Amino acid sequence: MRTVDPKCGHEERARRTNVKQLAMPGSVVRGSIPGPSALTPAVAEETGDVRVSDVPEHSRFEARIGADLVGFSAYERRGNVVVFTHTEVDDAHEGEGVGGELARAALDDVRRRGLRVIARCPFVATWIQRHPDYADLLAHRPAD
């Protein structure tokens, strides 16, 4: 099955199970979280039970609870800019703050590396709007 999210500009072919795309209300895609189950993270940050790791070989940050992959935020690296394109969290963990933990840890890692952000993913863009202390990371700041 193929899913295309025009808001994020992301096309994905994957096994489908029970995942919901994080985006603006009314933009929902269900499916599995693709990718390998065992990875060695380059950068990991634990927040509560959620462990967030940058997995550059798959161009995404992954959120795990124990060994289970429960969410990811895909990105493209363009020089000193990280373009967030798509975020998903497993339905079984909806409402548990996994998406927020994922966004915060990914943006904290971007800040530590001295990089900038373009938030094409509606979830990441909205998260930054709700947390203005992260707006300084934006490569293109919106007009006030």
Summary of the structure (lengths in Angstrom):
residues: 144
radius of gyration: 14.1
end to end distance: 40.6
largest distance: 43.5
contacts: 425
relative contact order: 0.17
helix: 25%
strand: 38%
